[in-house]
Amino acid sequence: MIIEKAQKRDVMLTGILVLALVFGLVAVAGAAGAPQGPRISISEPLYDFGAVAAGTVLEHVFEIRNTGDGVLEIRKIAPS
């Protein structure tokens, strides 16, 4: 009788472990295949011109990429 209880407990624990493993794999597979939307990537997000005389025209090119799988819309850019 004691052996039967231990065997039942082992079978139940194994079943729970298998279910947890299956749910975990389904969650990981779903997350990996899910669309992530747009994702902005800027190689150099800040640039310091240093001390500049008034009236000097300054220019710097920022490389912006969309590394996501959706359309990236840049609606507003402002200097700080």
N, C-alpha and C positions, 0 to 999 in steps of 0.2 A: 504494500500500500504506500509506503514511503517512497519507494522507487517510482511508482506511477505518478505521484505528485511532482517529484523532481523532473521526471520526463515531460510531464505536461507543462511545467514551468519553463523548461528549456525550449520546448517547441513554441510556446507563446513568446518568449523573449526573442527567439530566432525570427518569428513572424513579424514582430514589431521592428526588429532591426532591418529586415528586408523591406518592409513598407517605408521606413524612414529613408533608406538608401534610394528606393525608387522615387519617392517624392523629391529628394535632393537632386537626383539626376534630371528629373523633369523640370525642376526650377532652374537649374543651370542651363539646360538645353533651351528653355524658353527665353531666358535672359540673353543668351548668346545670339539668338536669331531675331530678337526683337529690334525694331528700328530705334535708333537712338536720337534721330532728329539732327538738326544742324549743330555743329560744334566748332567754335572759333578757335583758331590757333595763331598766336602772334609770336614770332621768333624773338622780337625785342619790344616788349610792350611799353617801355619807358626810354626816352632819349633826353639827355640833358645837354643843352647847347652851351652851358656855362655862362660867363659874363659876356654880354653883348651890348654894343653901343646902340642907343636909341635910333630907330629908323633903319636898322640893318634888316635886310630881307633874309629870312632863314628858310631852309628847306631840308626835309629829311623824309626818306621813303620807308614806310613800315610795310613789311611783308605780312599779309593777312591771308590765311588759308581756311577753307572749310574742310575739316577732317571728319565731319559727320556724314550722314546719308540723307539729310534733308536740305532744303533750300535755305541758305543763310542770307538774311536781310540785314544790312547795316543801315539803320535809319537816322542816326545822328552821331556826329563826331565833333568834339569840342576840345580846344587846347586847355591845359590846366595851368 
